[in-house]
Amino acid sequence: MSRALLVSPTPAARAAEERLRGSYEFVPEGEAEMIVALGGDGFMLQVLHQMLEARSIKPVFGMNLGTVGFLMNEWRLERLEQRIAAAKEFKVNPLRMTVMTVDGEDISLPAINEVSLLRETRQTARVEVSVNGRVALPELVCDGVLVATPAGSTAYNLSAHGPILPLGSGLIALTPISPFRPRRWRGAILPESTRVSFKILEAEKRPVSAVADQREVRDVSSVEVAIDRATPLTLLFDPEHTLDDRIAAEQFIA
C-alpha cells in the first residue's frame, strides 16, 4: 500500500522524518493510499481536518512525537511496514457544527473530539439547550457547554468532569463547563443520532464563541451539533495498544 509521510514542524518530528525517509519509500500525499503522521494529538487532529476539508479520506497511522499521543502509536523506526499491515482499524465519525453568528453569518465546521461553547467575557453565558428539537434546558447559566464524541471524551470533556464513552458505544456526551444554574445538572449521555441545539440568550450582551476542536467562531447566536455519518475517518493502531483499550484504561487512572 503506497503511503505519504506528514510531519509536525517540531524538531523531534523532523529528526524522525529524516530517519524514516532514509529507511522507507513514501509518495506525495495526492498519490498515497494511506498516511503516516508524525507528531502529537494536535497534529493528528490537523491532519484529519485537512482530509475532511479536501474530501480525501485515507487511513492514518500516527506515531507519537508529541506530549500525550492519545491518538497515536508508539514511535519506532523498525518494522513500519509490518506494523501497518497488522494494524487494527478504528472508524471515527466526526461531529458537524453548524453556527449562526450574531451578524447572520452561517458557518459549518467538523470536529473529531468535541464542539465547545465558551463565554467570551467575564459574564456567564446563558444558553437554551434543545435535544432533537425539544427544549431540554430553558436556561443553562455557565462558563460553557460541550458535545464530545467517544474519541474525544477523554480530552476536554473529561477535564470538565464529563463521562468517558467507550469507542463504538454509539453515544455522545453533553457536558456543562462550570455550571451555575441548574446547580445540580452535570450533563447527559445521548445516542449518537441525537441533534443538540444551543440558542445563546442575550447573545450581544453575553457573547459566546463556538469551537470545533481547535477552530473558533466568535459571537454566535445559535449552534447545532450532530454526528456526520457521511465522512467516517479511519485510524490505524498497533494491535497491542488500540484506541478502545486506551479509552477503557482512562477510567482507572486516579
Secondary structure, 3 states (H helix, E strand, C coil): CCEEEEECCCHHHHHHHHHHHHHCCCCCHHHCCEEEEEECHHHHHHHHHHHHHHCCCCCEEEEECCCCCCCCECCCCCCHHHHHHHCEEEEECCEEEEEEECCCCEEEEEECCEEEEEECCCCCEEEEEEECCEEEEEEEEEEEEEEECCCCCCCHHHHCCCCCCCCCCCEEEEEEEEEEECCCCCCEEEECCCCEEEEEECCCCCCEEEEECCEEECCEEEEEEEECCCCCEEEEECCCCCHHHHHHHHCCCC
